Structures are given as C-alpha cells and as structure tokens.
Amino acid sequence: MQAHPVVRKQRFVAAALPVAWLLAVVPIAGCGGADKALPTVVSVQAVTARRADVPIVVQGEALLVALHQAILAPKISAPIAHLYVQRGDKVHKGELLAVLENKDLAGAALSSDGQYQQAKAQYQTITKATVPQEVLKAQADLGQAKAEIDLQQQIYASRKKLFAEGALPGRDVDQAQVALVQAKVAYETAQRHLTALEKINRTAELESAAGQLHQAQGQYDQSAATLAYSEIRSPLNGYVTQRPLYEGEMANAGAPLLTVMDTSVLVAKAHLPQAQVQGMPVGADAQVTVPGIPTPVPGTVMLVSPALDPGSTTVEVWVKINNKDNQLKAGTPVQVAITARTISNALVVPTASVIEDEGGGKHVMVVGADNIAHPHEIKVGAVSGEDTQILSGIQPGDQVITVGAYGLDDGTHVRIVQPESPDKPTAGSAD
C-alpha cells in the first residue's frame, strides 16, 4: 500500500533536517516533563586529611592508694593503756600514738639492767686484778729453782777445784755435776709451768668474764626492746586513717591497731592489657579523671610491672599524683589516660569520618574536584581522641566527609558546607 503523498512529504522534510537542529529541538519537545531529571545534590561537611603527631593514649580504670602508709600492729599482746590520737589526726614521724600496759615489762627491764651492771663491774675487776695465787706460787717455784741452780753451780765448781788439787776424790765431783743437772731440769720445768699458767688461766678467766658480760647485755637489750614494743610510734608523717580499738581493750600481737597514711602523694593503680602497655616508658604523662573534680589531674607513670598479674594476665601500672592540698582521697575509683607513645607525622582524619562496613572493613567518603563523592577503602592504625591514623587508602589533602557520609551512594553529587555556629539563630526564631 502506498503512503499518502502528504505523509511522504513530511517524512522527507524530517530526514532532510540537520542533526544539530534535531538535538536542539529535543529539549523543546520534551518541555512537557519527558526530559531527564537533574542530579540530586547533598550537603555535607568535610575536612582535609592531614599530617600530624598522634599520641597513643591508653585508658583504663584505677584505684587511688597512698604511696606511703603503715599498718601498725603491736609485737606483744597487752591491754591498751593510752591512745593519744583519733581517726583523722595528723601525726609526725616518731610521735607516740599509743601505749600498752607495760609495768611487768618495765620491771623485767630494770632487773636485766642490774644484772648487766653487775657483770660489767665483775669484768672490769678481773681485767684490773692482780696475778692469781697459782701464778704467784709458780713464780716462787721458778725463783727457788733458779737459786738451786746457782748453788749447785758453786758446789760443782768448788769440788772440781779441790779434785784438781788432789784434795777430793772424783766421785764427789761426779755427784756435784749430777746435782747441777737436776737443778737445771727442775728450773726448766718450773719455767714451763709458769708460762702455761700465765697463758691458759688468764685467758680462760678473761673469756669467762667477757661471756658473762655479753650474756647480761643481751638479756638487758632484749628486755629493753620488749618494753619499747609497748609504745606505738608513727613511722612516717601523715594522717591516722584507722583506729579500730579503744583504751582498755586487748591489743593482740600482729593484729592492726592503727593505720597511718601519707596522703601527700597518691598512686592510681591500674591493670591494663599487655598489648597496650608495650613500649610504655616510666615517666610518661598521664591524666587522672576523678569523680567530682571537673578537670583531670595530671600525673606521671612511676611503675610498669615487669610481670603479668597471674589472675588477670594484665600489667599493673602505677600513676603518681601529687596531692599536697589533700583534695584527693585514697580509695577513690578513677579513670586514667596515659600517653604511652607518640606517632610522628602520621596521616590522620577525624574518627567521625570512618565508616565500618558490614564485612568488618572500613572506608571513608572522599569528595573529588568535581564535587562527586566516592568511597575509599582504608586501613586504620592508632585512634587518639577525635583523630584516627590512616595507614593506606587516601592521600594527604583529600577531602573526607565528616558529616553526611553514612548511607551516601558512590557518585553522589555533594556540596561542602561549613558547620553552623552555635550562636547563629535558627530559622523561625524570634528576634
């Protein structure tokens, strides 16, 4: 079937029109709503990824305790005679805090002192005494033996002379010689006896006297120490924090009687995971948040335990805090934040810009130069306060969306706006 001539003419005219004209005509033909919709633009807030030093802050719960304290327990059991302090009293080192009944101990110490003085006098008498009788007798025997030698020597010389003149037989000379030899032997025996007496008897007597003196001194020192145990004195400057007993009650040996605490320096004891403590130096800065105190209290790490706690497998860390004004109380639970180390020149973005995926990964929305947002998978490092370290996925200078990124599709057109000032009036507010 042939087309109508008019229809054929219209087809020919359309085919002969230039392509550019047809393109210009299409929007006009579609002005009734058939044209493509303009892209949606989403307002977001963004910041630039930057380089910065990232402090690694370790946080945990802790308990305030005194660095120096003493739980005073008596070494003897006795009734309490006097208590000179109350709970909360400030005391000084060496101050007398309590006295136990000690009349029997004072008597024993006095008796021991008398025995000691007696032993001391006896020792002095022995050391300054004259030579004992046995030594005197030995000295006399030695003198007599010496005189006998001299006598026999004269007799022997006289008989020897007479024998030479023929006036005396040789038998008498021999007898005189034997008598002289016997006198010499007797002299040597007496001399050895005197030497032995002077050495042995004198030494034994002095050692015996010295032993008795030392024994008496030991008994006296023991009695004096036992008497001193009845007086309870403060070993440090501080405050009395515990006083469970009253005057007249029985104080048992080893049982707490008083507790003295130096609160000028406190320690926040925290148990932290081993991985977080690795590389933490002694002297690291710390902040301690105390209930009821608006600003954190500064402190320093004074101890990082070299061994794990066997029960919790954590590491005990002590944070030292100055408390000269006694604003802090021992026993308070606190929060500690310790700057374990610092990562220099790290690439960081606000933590609020990091989005966690369902599969466990993380990404950020980066705005390109064309104001189109695209997701970038990232690998994060340390998190410090409001900043997160980025190990890979973006570069310094990238615009990262901080507000409005959640649920944003890839390729979305965005407009970066500045955050509203809190002082700016909202729409519809009264002048």
Secondary structure, 3 states (H helix, E strand, C coil): CCCCHHHHHHHHHHHHCCHHHHHHHHHHHCCCCCCCCCCCEEEEEEEECEEEEEEEEEEEEEEEEEEEEEEECCCCCEEEEEECCCCCCEECCCCEEEEECCHHHHHHHHHHHHHHHHHHHHHHHHHHCCCCHHHHHHHHHHHHHHHHHHHHHHHHHHHHHHHHHCCCCHHHHHHHHHHHHHHHHHHHHHHHHHHHHHHHHHHHHHHHHHHHHHHHHHHHHHHHHHHHCCEEECCCCEEEEECCCCCCCEECCCCCCEEEEEEEEEEEEEEECHHHHCCCCCCCEEEEECCCCCCCEEEEEEEECCCCCCCCCCEEEEEEEECCCCCCCCCCEEEEEEEEEEEEEEEEEEHHHCEECCCCCEEEEEECCCCEEEEEEEEEEEEECCEEEEEECCCCCCEEEEECCCCCCCCEEEEECCCCCCCCCCCCCCC
